[in-house]
Amino acid sequence: MLGLGAILLMLAVLIGFLVLGAAVRGSLQARAAADAAALAGAGVLLEGGDGATACGAAGDLAAANGADLLRCEPAAGTTETVTARLQVEVALTVTGLPGLRAHAVAHAGAVPSGDRYDK
């Protein structure tokens, strides 16, 4: 009986690790999809496109990565410097765990002159 208990415990631990691994993988996929979508939308803004076009490009790229675009917030900058920015939120179903959806938020855009990265 003790041997059966040990086997069941090991099986439960294995299943736990598999679920954790699938959740981490889903989170990483959602982050990658959000980053790519934000960059695609910010690229449209930097080329002079409007917010609707930028969000459309972000949605297209999110869909290509298997994610759904939940929110898209473009914000144009001042006329002195290009500071177009885009924030997107995506969600996707985790492979192997159909009831679990991973969410991620990403920001992309040009770094304004004088910002901490402009050195």
C-alpha positions in Angstrom: 0.0 0.0 0.0 2.9 2.4 0.7 4.3 1.7 -2.8 1.0 2.7 -4.4 0.9 5.9 -2.3 4.4 6.8 -3.4 3.5 6.1 -7.1 0.4 8.3 -6.8 2.4 11.1 -5.1 5.0 11.0 -7.9 2.3 11.0 -10.5 0.7 14.1 -8.9 4.0 15.9 -8.8 4.6 15.1 -12.4 1.2 16.4 -13.5 1.9 19.5 -11.4 5.1 20.1 -13.2 3.5 19.6 -16.6 0.7 22.1 -15.8 3.3 24.6 -14.5 5.4 24.1 -17.7 2.4 24.6 -19.9 1.4 27.8 -18.0 4.9 29.3 -18.3 5.0 28.5 -22.0 1.7 30.1 -22.5 2.8 33.2 -20.6 5.9 33.5 -22.8 3.9 33.1 -26.0 1.5 35.8 -24.8 4.4 38.1 -24.0 6.0 37.5 -27.4 2.7 38.1 -29.2 2.1 41.3 -27.2 5.6 42.6 -27.9 5.4 41.9 -31.6 1.9 43.4 -31.9 3.0 46.5 -30.1 6.0 46.9 -32.3 3.9 46.5 -35.4 1.5 49.1 -34.3 4.2 51.5 -33.2 5.9 51.1 -36.6 2.6 52.2 -38.3 2.4 55.2 -36.0 6.0 56.2 -36.7 5.3 56.1 -40.4 2.5 58.6 -40.0 -0.4 56.2 -39.7 -3.4 56.9 -37.5 -4.4 55.0 -34.3 -7.0 52.8 -36.0 -4.5 51.6 -38.6 -1.9 51.0 -35.9 -4.3 49.0 -33.9 -5.3 47.1 -37.0 -1.7 46.1 -37.7 -1.2 45.1 -34.1 -4.4 43.0 -34.2 -3.3 41.3 -37.4 0.1 40.4 -36.0 -1.4 39.2 -32.7 -3.8 37.0 -34.6 -0.8 35.6 -36.7 0.7 34.6 -33.4 -2.4 32.9 -32.2 -3.5 35.7 -29.8 -6.5 37.9 -29.5 -5.9 41.7 -29.3 -7.9 42.7 -26.2 -7.0 46.4 -26.0 -5.0 48.8 -28.1 -4.2 52.3 -26.9 -2.1 54.5 -29.3 -0.9 57.8 -28.0 0.7 60.3 -30.4 3.5 62.5 -29.1 4.4 66.1 -29.5 5.5 67.8 -32.8 9.1 68.4 -31.6 10.0 64.8 -31.2 8.5 61.6 -32.4 7.1 59.9 -29.3 4.4 57.7 -30.8 3.6 54.9 -28.4 1.3 51.9 -28.4 0.1 49.7 -25.6 -1.5 46.4 -26.4 -3.0 43.6 -24.3 -3.3 40.1 -25.8 -4.7 36.7 -24.6 -4.2 33.2 -26.0 -5.2 29.7 -25.0 -2.4 27.7 -23.4 -1.5 24.7 -25.5 -2.4 21.5 -23.6 -4.6 23.3 -21.1 -7.7 24.5 -23.1 -9.3 26.1 -20.1 -6.4 28.4 -19.3 -5.7 31.7 -21.1 -2.5 33.6 -20.8 -2.6 37.4 -20.8 0.2 39.9 -21.5 0.6 43.6 -21.9 3.3 45.3 -24.0 4.4 48.8 -24.8 6.3 49.9 -27.9 7.3 53.2 -29.5 10.1 55.6 -30.1 12.1 56.8 -27.2 11.8 60.6 -27.0 14.9 62.8 -27.1 16.3 63.3 -23.6 14.9 60.1 -22.2 17.0 57.8 -20.1 17.9 55.6 -23.1 19.1 58.5 -25.3 22.7 58.6 -24.0 
